[in-house]
């Protein structure tokens, strides 16, 4: 019920603030007047100052539609690029690497729908490693194979 409490508060916060949001790290300080008491629990005190538990909603609250749109475009581009890489891969090892990156990105996206983990060192690091792998020119894989022969 606490997640519903925060999600409803978060959705209600976006009304009137879709373009610019509330600003970075503002959820904890602003959300309580927007919540619905029907879902209030003992955790609602929020002593640990946690956020809305949905990264996409958090982006909408803090940065507005432009921030959410930029992040969704980044994710869409990453998934497009990794599937293109998978289908154009010339050998099994390359396809396995592409599939692994796609699976990790998929897990990160699904986790971020229920939490806001992209900014933690555990998940954020993996996310940026995946982005880094996708930034490597694919010709580097072919050049490495040619040198081995």
Beta strands, then each sheet from edge to edge (+ up, - down):
end
